[in-house]
Amino acid sequence: MNVVYFAWVRERIGLPQETVQTSAATVADLVAELRAREDRYATAFADTSALRVALDQELADFDAPLAGVREVAFFPPMTGG
């Protein structure tokens, strides 16, 4: 699956996107796998309450299932005005 990182998540990980082979059932499981990879991932995903996630460009929760998902995007909350 394609994993995309935006804003400070991209800066901390050092990649805009990557293809990930995963057996994760949920977004939270994927985050746990990514955290275990390297310190830069652990730092980026240290506080998931400061992150939002989209599955195939639809906002989702961290307990959302990944079955059939092609793209996961992580980004900080956005404000507008």
Helices and strands as residue ranges (DSSP letters): E 2-5, H 7-13, E 17-19, H 27-37, H 39-44, G 48-50, E 52-55, E 58-60, E 71-75
